[in-house]
Amino acid sequence: MDKVAQLLKKQEEFEKVKQELDQMKKSKVVQKELAFLQDLESLLKKHGKTMNDLPKPSKGRAVKGVKAAPVQTRKKRKLKTYINPHNGEKIQTRGGNHNVLKAWKAEYGSDEVESWVR
């Protein structure tokens, strides 16, 4: 009985796909594209070519003689080491967005903290 149920299910799916296929064939957009493909194939046949002879489009395809622009990257910042003389704590950072560094600058002042750089 299981096989009969599978058969009925597949027949139902087949009918559904067949209806979708018929609707697609009636679509003006699909008809227009099919007409284009037929015209293209007849043109290729006229010149002794096939669809396989057409170049395949590729993303980012380079044009002969034109060089790609170089990617601009920002230079890495210098690694700074700060040593707090009050408690001996040491941090290393490349920028000013470090939480401990911000806390030190708020507590001791920016000029004094910058003097701790080694």
C-alpha positions as CSV (number, residue, x, y, z in Angstrom):
1,M,0.0,0.0,0.0
2,D,2.9,2.3,0.7
3,K,4.1,2.1,-2.9
4,V,0.6,3.0,-4.2
5,A,0.6,6.1,-1.9
6,Q,4.0,7.1,-3.3
7,L,2.8,6.6,-6.8
8,L,-0.3,8.8,-6.2
9,K,1.8,11.5,-4.5
10,K,4.3,11.5,-7.5
11,Q,1.4,11.7,-10.0
12,E,0.0,14.7,-8.1
13,E,3.4,16.4,-8.0
14,F,3.8,15.7,-11.7
15,E,0.5,17.3,-12.6
16,K,1.4,20.3,-10.5
17,V,4.7,20.7,-12.3
18,K,3.0,20.2,-15.6
19,Q,0.6,23.0,-14.9
20,E,3.4,25.3,-13.8
21,L,5.3,24.4,-17.0
22,D,2.3,25.3,-19.1
23,Q,1.9,28.6,-17.4
24,M,5.6,29.4,-17.9
25,K,5.3,28.6,-21.6
26,K,2.3,31.0,-21.9
27,S,4.3,33.8,-20.3
28,K,5.1,36.7,-22.6
29,V,8.5,37.1,-20.9
30,V,9.5,33.4,-21.5
31,Q,8.2,33.6,-25.1
32,K,10.2,36.7,-25.8
33,E,13.4,35.0,-24.4
34,L,12.8,31.9,-26.3
35,A,12.4,33.9,-29.5
36,F,15.7,35.7,-28.7
37,L,17.5,32.4,-28.3
38,Q,16.1,31.0,-31.5
39,D,17.2,34.2,-33.4
40,L,20.6,33.9,-31.8
41,E,21.0,30.2,-32.7
42,S,19.9,30.9,-36.3
43,L,22.5,33.8,-36.5
44,L,25.2,31.5,-35.1
45,K,24.3,28.8,-37.5
46,K,24.5,31.2,-40.4
47,H,28.1,31.9,-39.4
48,G,29.0,28.3,-38.7
49,K,29.1,28.7,-35.0
50,T,27.4,27.2,-32.0
51,M,26.3,28.4,-28.5
52,N,29.5,26.7,-27.1
53,D,31.6,29.1,-29.3
54,L,30.3,32.1,-27.5
55,P,32.6,33.5,-24.7
56,K,31.4,32.8,-21.2
57,P,30.8,35.9,-19.2
58,S,32.8,36.0,-15.9
59,K,32.5,38.2,-13.0
60,G,35.4,40.7,-12.7
61,R,36.7,39.9,-16.1
62,A,39.7,42.1,-16.9
63,V,39.7,44.1,-20.1
64,K,42.8,43.8,-22.1
65,G,45.2,46.7,-21.6
66,V,43.3,48.1,-18.5
67,K,44.9,47.6,-15.1
68,A,42.8,47.3,-12.0
69,A,43.2,50.2,-9.5
70,P,45.4,49.3,-6.6
71,V,43.6,48.8,-3.3
72,Q,44.4,51.6,-0.9
73,T,45.0,50.3,2.6
74,R,45.9,52.4,5.6
75,K,49.3,52.1,7.1
76,K,49.4,50.2,10.5
77,R,49.8,52.4,13.5
78,K,52.9,52.1,15.6
79,L,52.5,49.8,18.7
80,K,52.8,51.8,21.8
81,T,53.5,50.4,25.3
82,Y,52.3,52.3,28.3
83,I,53.6,51.5,31.8
84,N,51.7,53.1,34.7
85,P,54.3,54.2,37.3
86,H,51.7,54.3,40.0
87,N,50.8,50.5,39.9
88,G,53.2,49.0,37.3
89,E,50.4,48.0,35.0
90,K,51.5,47.6,31.4
91,I,49.3,47.9,28.2
92,Q,50.1,47.7,24.5
93,T,47.9,49.5,22.0
94,R,47.9,50.8,18.4
95,G,45.2,53.4,19.0
96,G,43.5,55.5,21.7
97,N,40.4,53.5,21.9
98,H,41.7,51.2,24.6
99,N,39.5,51.1,27.7
100,V,42.3,51.1,30.3
101,L,44.1,53.9,28.4
102,K,41.0,56.0,28.4
103,A,40.5,55.4,32.2
104,W,44.1,56.4,32.8
105,K,43.7,59.6,30.7
106,A,40.6,60.5,32.6
107,E,42.3,59.9,36.0
108,Y,45.8,61.3,35.4
109,G,45.4,63.5,32.3
110,S,46.3,62.9,28.7
111,D,49.7,64.7,28.8
112,E,50.9,62.7,31.8
113,V,49.7,59.3,30.4
114,E,51.5,60.1,27.0
115,S,54.7,60.5,29.0
116,W,54.4,56.9,30.1
117,V,55.1,55.6,26.5
118,R,58.1,53.3,26.3
